[in-house]
Each structure stands twice: as structure tokens, then as C-alpha cells.
Amino acid sequence: MCRQCGKHFSPAATPQQPRPAQPRQAPGAVAADIGASIRGRFEGLWATKRNSVIECFDCKAKQEVAAAAPSTNCPKCGAHQDLRDYKITTSFSRSIRTHGELHLTPKGDLSSTSVICRSAIIEGKLRGNLQCAETARISCVGKLPGRLAAQHVLIERRSDVQFFRRVRVKSLEVHGHMTGDVVAETVVVIHRHASLDGNVTAKSISVEKGGMFSGQLVIGSVALEQAELIPSAPGGAEASRQADPALLIGQPLPAA
């Protein structure tokens, strides 16, 4: 044991080289360094979460952008990419193509012929076509004459909408009342006290207790034709046609 410092050491071991003396720092400087390092970690984590990946409208090339940026250019084709959010509170007729969110307020009137956005909240009048890369939330009462295409469409509880054109979605969720034809790639869900009146083509449909569906239903892949969804008789196609002439029509069966 060392008589001066009290530490244990082995006399046979090679003596270690003395460490160079570290310059003493003031307590305030040490606290500042610790605070800066912690702040840097949080800023890095925050920046990582705020970044998003977008897909070019023209060439479909993907790139990572900061959420605070209002716009950018595609690194592959150089096309302009709008990243801003739009809030429509009055009459608006210009075309919109953005990677941001579109919010059509109850007093808004959007009559653009083409609207492309990441997500949308529809509470006012929509007269044009709408295409969403993610979710479109419908919370209004009235008629929608334009085309609607989205990954997921959510009809809110107090909504009562009528679509004049066929709605093409990946999935549909109805909490209110909807009238129109639907083509869904995956599933259509009708919740309690909700209703859907129209022809539906989807892989599956779920109607909760208290919900109502009225129209023609086709269960299967969207790419399949109706004739492919009907199984043939064991005797072949000619035997099935002779056995049931209704198969020649190839119309979906009514369901309610």
C-alpha cells in the first residue's frame, strides 16, 4: 500500500507512465459542456423524427426532406415539390399538388379540377377531384361530384355524403352515412349505427351490429372480373351455362 495515497500496487509490475496533468476547468464550463452535449442529443433526435420521405410526383423517386422546408426539388428529374399545408376557408379554384395536408374548413369551397395531397380533412364543399397518398377524412353533409382516390377513407360519425363517382380506396371505414359505389383493395368496415348504400367490390367487408349495408356486393380481388369469381360446374363451362343461364349475365349478387 502506498503510504502517500493509500492505493495498492505490485512491486513486480512495470511502473506505469504518469498521466499528463489535465487542465482544471471552472465548474461553470463543465456544466456548459454537459448541457451542450445533452442539448445536441435531443436536437439530433428531434431532427430525426421531423424528417420525412416523399415521392416525386413525376418520376416517383424518393428523397428525405425536413418537415420545416416549404418546398424542394427532385434530385433525379429536378421537378418542384411543394411541401406546404393548405387550409381553405373561402372559395378556391386553383389546382393543388403538395406533399402536405389539405384542410377544407366548413366555410371553404374547393372547386379545383385536380387536388393531390398527402392527407386531407374535408368539412366543406368539394367540387373537384381529390387524390390522397394517405388518409382522407370526410366530415360533412352533402354531395361530392368529383372523384376520390386514397389509401384510406374515413367517413366521420356525423357525416352524410353522397358520391356521384366511384370511390377507389385501399380501405374504407364508415362511421356515418355514405351513398355511392366503392372499390376497395382490402376491407370495408361499417361501424355501429353507420350505413352504406351502394355497390361494393372488396376483398372483405365487416358490418358491426347496428350497422346497415344495402347494395350489390362482390368479394374478391379488384383485378378479377365477375365471371372469374363464379366457380364453374364440374361438367365444364358449357354445362354450367346450360344448368344456370343467369351465369351468362355475370352480375354481382344483391346483398342487404
Secondary structure, DSSP 8 states (H G I E B T S, - for coil): --TTT-----TTS-------------HHHHHHHHHHHHHHHHHHHHHHHHEEEEE-TTT--EEEEETT-SEEE-TTT--EEE---EEE-SEE-S-EE-SSEEEE-TT-EE--SEEEESEEEE-SEE-SEEEESSEEEE--EEEE-S-EEEEEEEE-TT-EEEESS-EEEEEEEESSEEES-EEEEEEEEE-TT-EEES-EEESEEEE-TT-EEEEEEEES-TTS-HHHHS--BTTBHHHHHHH-GGGGT---EEE-
